[in-house]
Amino acid sequence: MKKQQQEQLILKPEAQIHIIFGATGDLMQRKLISAYYRMMKEHMMPKNFALIGFSRRPLTDKEYKKLLHDALQQYSRNMKIDERVWQRLSSRIYYHPGNFNEAAGFRTLRRFLAKLEKRHHTKGNKVFYFATLSKNFNKIIKQLLANKVITRKGNEKDYFERLIFEKPFGHDLHSARLINQKVEAAFDEHDIFRIDHYLAKETVQNLMVLRFANALFEPLWNHKYIDNVQIIADEVLGVGSRGGYYDNAGALEDMFQNHLMQLLMFTAMEPPADLKPTSIANEKIKVLQSIKDMSTQQARLNSVKAQYTKGFANGKMRKGYTEVNGVDPDSITETFIAARLEISNWRWAGVPFYLRSGKRLAKKTTKIIVYFKEAPRILFYEKQVGIHPNVLEIRLQPDEGISLHFNIKKPGKEMHVVDANMDFCHECLFSPNTAEAYQVLIHDAMVGDKTLFTTWREIEGSWRITDQISHAWRKVKRLPKYRAGTHGPKLAEELMERDGRHWYI
Amino acid sequence: MKKQQQEQLILKPEAQIHIIFGATGDLMQRKLISAYYRMMKEHMMPKNFALIGFSRRPLTDKEYKKLLHDALQQYSRNMKIDERVWQRLSSRIYYHPGNFNEAAGFRTLRRFLAKLEKRHHTKGNKVFYFATLSKNFNKIIKQLLANKVITRKGNEKDYFERLIFEKPFGHDLHSARLINQKVEAAFDEHDIFRIDHYLAKETVQNLMVLRFANALFEPLWNHKYIDNVQIIADEVLGVGSRGGYYDNAGALEDMFQNHLMQLLMFTAMEPPADLKPTSIANEKIKVLQSIKDMSTQQARLNSVKAQYTKGFANGKMRKGYTEVNGVDPDSITETFIAARLEISNWRWAGVPFYLRSGKRLAKKTTKIIVYFKEAPRILFYEKQVGIHPNVLEIRLQPDEGISLHFNIKKPGKEMHVVDANMDFCHECLFSPNTAEAYQVLIHDAMVGDKTLFTTWREIEGSWRITDQISHAWRKVKRLPKYRAGTHGPKLAEELMERDGRHWYI
């Protein structure tokens, strides 16, 4: 297969200033600064642009820029920084210290913005990036409005003010609703960008193409032919330097409510009427609506939370979760979540969806497993024990691609059947240098394209299910454990074994 | 994928003598001697074994052995002959001159056999291999019986006498019936081995496994999802030294009636009740029975015969067919055949099967193309012209394997769809050193296993269709032509274009 040229139609954004809340945080350091750098490098940035980092730490501009440069270096190991590009970006970066609980920082922010707008000719256009914990969202909005940094909706303005919210949006349905009410009351929906960066991943976008541009899959994509679906996001890394954040979130909030549920929606949705974002969102929401409610008892039975203990993982001995810096030594935050969901509609009746994600597991893998039913136990099945049901494996990482596992004849006189697979490797056909998810998303927000952002109703529907699980575990005083570097807790195996199935990991 | 060990359960044949009619012919030189050599090398031969070459040419044993050794060298270019193995084989090879029209050679053959049986302790077991034109089959049988080389059925005997018939069995339905009547009158069915060596090819045997050991394919394998099936056996070689044989046969007899029709049967058959050879044959025969009869006019419209003219092929300028040694300069024998067949049953109603085979074409390829219907012209299809229907490609040679062609999203902002394929490479999983078809078949005949041989009813049913085509071309005085090295005659394209389709070559 020959590599194909990736011609992209890049819209150049208008002049604008970005204000990042949580400007020294993990997300900024690991993802956002490299997204801005790459946009600058790839000429996706407007000439008139500035970026203000807003955070509590007292830093000079120079210190802040060094922090970002170091972060860029650290988290882009395979990339050599082009210092001329960095200079172009760096000359537009500022730091503004402030506390989300105090008006002072926001009053000065307003004046600072006015000054920078003149200097950089940004015409009043602003993007506020909430790269912070969701518990801060409402505080920040309140300060922005009270200190007139931002214009409440209904007031005329000839510039745009957009808000980007990092996931998770809230920490349960109730808190998410509180945020959303405040946000929707003060801002127009088209200015609100709720991030789930999985939506910008090529493989996720490809899911719809795979399903609806191929006559082959759709006839098989239902309870008649599919035995179960597994959505797996296993990590080998621990919580790293994010102990403080993570201990307040856990796998359910950090992965399940957003990423895993998005993959589930794309896998299970009906074909939309057309390709408009609202039509697609409507079908995704219908999936959430069809997920069977679980009583506390059912939710407990159909989910597993667990926490890793020390063990040999990713090449060396690793601390247990509760020994990590920033984590409460008595923490009962889960680093592993698995759940079994059922979708009560015509397509999926009787087909369980198993979702799992965890840290410090044996293997890094994010994938969707479509596990087909067995062929009737006749003919080749009669004699053979080793025949496997067909499996379609859609890999997001690593080795992005698709494999179809099937049975073939083993060469030789006897009719022995063995499993083989047809494989499609994404990087073999396309260059691996596709845009990073955050680069795509920030650019989209800059040009006002909401296609790859989640809607409130998806978030709401997803919290409904997620809350049922967290509620079921509320009274648990001590989490099940799994040793770092293993395939997760025994209970997750048992969840499958109860159904006579196993994880495809 | 790791290479898997091929453990085979090889039955050691009993003591026996083989008598090859057509012992200096093309088949013996190109295929059979190497099959015997490999069996010897791989310890599949009984200790008590002898081989008699029977042919018209006056040769000494020594000359004959040299001819075979040279042939082995010439047609096994990648193989170094192990001379010790050759010695073991060679010490068991004899030559016996004779004419199929004269009793003398058969009378002496009987005495010669008696002598060799003593020398090699072969206990009276004999295999007569008819590696000659089918017009000689009846002559030889008559001589064998008249000169008591062989025992007519019904007579008690404590040894076996088997007959192997090379394809094509007859040159039309009538001649095939005449042969079969003679053969069945004189011999027990379990002693009659009718060869179509495609049945011994791994990929052909794999067709049933692919279809019936995978839950994925069977639901799609019908007129609801399949648009058309193409069975293609294109060769780059010309007729070579086989001009004399070929000019009496042509592509219809040499490829279509046997190999192409066998592939069609395996592709189209219903699942058999079990894996017994008779159960499988029954389903294959049902396919032939369901093929729509064609009037002369219909057969003419739905088939194309053609002959190659000189042209640049396979690296150099090549003679036209009628200039080849042994070919009648006014020959109207076809070197290319294409036909469109319809199978009138519930599964295949409305799905055309296109078969083609030709010599001196642009590319060597033998494959089965399952061409799926288009997805509904909605969603991604609305905007895009370049979306291709899904295609399952089952390759027999070269690059034995399976590919599934499907549509995926092209990375980038726009929803562009491009085609990709999942590929399974047979040689990547299994060693390429699988047994040659003739090695498998001769060994099977030696141990009395008829599984991979064709039945009379398959041959009969296949001639019924083939005769309709040859009949339609009977009055044609001049064949359409195609230049050597091209993709065949324009008429073959037109056969497809009439249906709005094209060859997948």
HADDOCK unambig.tbl for C-alpha pairs under 7 A between the chains (distance, minus, plus):
assign (segid A and resid 6 and name CA) (segid B and resid 411 and name CA) 6.86 0.50 0.50
assign (segid A and resid 6 and name CA) (segid B and resid 412 and name CA) 6.86 0.50 0.50
assign (segid A and resid 8 and name CA) (segid B and resid 412 and name CA) 5.81 0.50 0.50
assign (segid A and resid 8 and name CA) (segid B and resid 413 and name CA) 6.27 0.50 0.50
assign (segid A and resid 9 and name CA) (segid B and resid 413 and name CA) 6.99 0.50 0.50
assign (segid A and resid 202 and name CA) (segid B and resid 411 and name CA) 6.21 0.50 0.50
assign (segid A and resid 206 and name CA) (segid B and resid 408 and name CA) 6.22 0.50 0.50
assign (segid A and resid 206 and name CA) (segid B and resid 409 and name CA) 5.24 0.50 0.50
assign (segid A and resid 209 and name CA) (segid B and resid 408 and name CA) 5.74 0.50 0.50
assign (segid A and resid 209 and name CA) (segid B and resid 409 and name CA) 6.01 0.50 0.50
assign (segid A and resid 210 and name CA) (segid B and resid 407 and name CA) 6.45 0.50 0.50
assign (segid A and resid 210 and name CA) (segid B and resid 408 and name CA) 5.69 0.50 0.50
assign (segid A and resid 213 and name CA) (segid B and resid 375 and name CA) 6.35 0.50 0.50
assign (segid A and resid 213 and name CA) (segid B and resid 380 and name CA) 6.05 0.50 0.50
assign (segid A and resid 213 and name CA) (segid B and resid 381 and name CA) 6.97 0.50 0.50
assign (segid A and resid 213 and name CA) (segid B and resid 407 and name CA) 6.21 0.50 0.50
assign (segid A and resid 214 and name CA) (segid B and resid 375 and name CA) 5.87 0.50 0.50
assign (segid A and resid 214 and name CA) (segid B and resid 389 and name CA) 6.97 0.50 0.50
assign (segid A and resid 214 and name CA) (segid B and resid 390 and name CA) 6.36 0.50 0.50
assign (segid A and resid 214 and name CA) (segid B and resid 406 and name CA) 6.29 0.50 0.50
assign (segid A and resid 214 and name CA) (segid B and resid 407 and name CA) 6.16 0.50 0.50
assign (segid A and resid 215 and name CA) (segid B and resid 373 and name CA) 6.64 0.50 0.50
assign (segid A and resid 215 and name CA) (segid B and resid 374 and name CA) 5.97 0.50 0.50
assign (segid A and resid 215 and name CA) (segid B and resid 375 and name CA) 4.35 0.50 0.50
assign (segid A and resid 215 and name CA) (segid B and resid 390 and name CA) 6.70 0.50 0.50
assign (segid A and resid 216 and name CA) (segid B and resid 390 and name CA) 6.53 0.50 0.50
assign (segid A and resid 274 and name CA) (segid B and resid 379 and name CA) 5.58 0.50 0.50
assign (segid A and resid 275 and name CA) (segid B and resid 379 and name CA) 6.18 0.50 0.50
assign (segid A and resid 373 and name CA) (segid B and resid 215 and name CA) 6.64 0.50 0.50
assign (segid A and resid 374 and name CA) (segid B and resid 215 and name CA) 5.96 0.50 0.50
assign (segid A and resid 375 and name CA) (segid B and resid 213 and name CA) 6.34 0.50 0.50
assign (segid A and resid 375 and name CA) (segid B and resid 214 and name CA) 5.87 0.50 0.50
assign (segid A and resid 375 and name CA) (segid B and resid 215 and name CA) 4.36 0.50 0.50
assign (segid A and resid 379 and name CA) (segid B and resid 274 and name CA) 5.57 0.50 0.50
assign (segid A and resid 379 and name CA) (segid B and resid 275 and name CA) 6.14 0.50 0.50
assign (segid A and resid 380 and name CA) (segid B and resid 213 and name CA) 6.04 0.50 0.50
assign (segid A and resid 381 and name CA) (segid B and resid 213 and name CA) 6.99 0.50 0.50
assign (segid A and resid 389 and name CA) (segid B and resid 214 and name CA) 6.95 0.50 0.50
assign (segid A and resid 390 and name CA) (segid B and resid 214 and name CA) 6.33 0.50 0.50
assign (segid A and resid 390 and name CA) (segid B and resid 215 and name CA) 6.68 0.50 0.50
assign (segid A and resid 390 and name CA) (segid B and resid 216 and name CA) 6.52 0.50 0.50
assign (segid A and resid 406 and name CA) (segid B and resid 214 and name CA) 6.27 0.50 0.50
assign (segid A and resid 407 and name CA) (segid B and resid 210 and name CA) 6.44 0.50 0.50
assign (segid A and resid 407 and name CA) (segid B and resid 213 and name CA) 6.21 0.50 0.50
assign (segid A and resid 407 and name CA) (segid B and resid 214 and name CA) 6.16 0.50 0.50
assign (segid A and resid 408 and name CA) (segid B and resid 206 and name CA) 6.20 0.50 0.50
assign (segid A and resid 408 and name CA) (segid B and resid 209 and name CA) 5.73 0.50 0.50
assign (segid A and resid 408 and name CA) (segid B and resid 210 and name CA) 5.69 0.50 0.50
assign (segid A and resid 409 and name CA) (segid B and resid 206 and name CA) 5.22 0.50 0.50
assign (segid A and resid 409 and name CA) (segid B and resid 209 and name CA) 5.99 0.50 0.50
assign (segid A and resid 411 and name CA) (segid B and resid 6 and name CA) 6.97 0.50 0.50
assign (segid A and resid 411 and name CA) (segid B and resid 202 and name CA) 6.21 0.50 0.50
assign (segid A and resid 411 and name CA) (segid B and resid 434 and name CA) 6.70 0.50 0.50
assign (segid A and resid 412 and name CA) (segid B and resid 6 and name CA) 6.95 0.50 0.50
assign (segid A and resid 412 and name CA) (segid B and resid 8 and name CA) 5.89 0.50 0.50
assign (segid A and resid 413 and name CA) (segid B and resid 8 and name CA) 6.35 0.50 0.50
assign (segid A and resid 421 and name CA) (segid B and resid 424 and name CA) 6.06 0.50 0.50
assign (segid A and resid 422 and name CA) (segid B and resid 422 and name CA) 5.02 0.50 0.50
assign (segid A and resid 422 and name CA) (segid B and resid 423 and name CA) 4.54 0.50 0.50
assign (segid A and resid 422 and name CA) (segid B and resid 424 and name CA) 4.39 0.50 0.50
assign (segid A and resid 423 and name CA) (segid B and resid 422 and name CA) 4.55 0.50 0.50
assign (segid A and resid 423 and name CA) (segid B and resid 423 and name CA) 5.24 0.50 0.50
assign (segid A and resid 423 and name CA) (segid B and resid 424 and name CA) 6.64 0.50 0.50
assign (segid A and resid 424 and name CA) (segid B and resid 421 and name CA) 6.05 0.50 0.50
assign (segid A and resid 424 and name CA) (segid B and resid 422 and name CA) 4.40 0.50 0.50
assign (segid A and resid 424 and name CA) (segid B and resid 423 and name CA) 6.64 0.50 0.50
assign (segid A and resid 434 and name CA) (segid B and resid 411 and name CA) 6.72 0.50 0.50
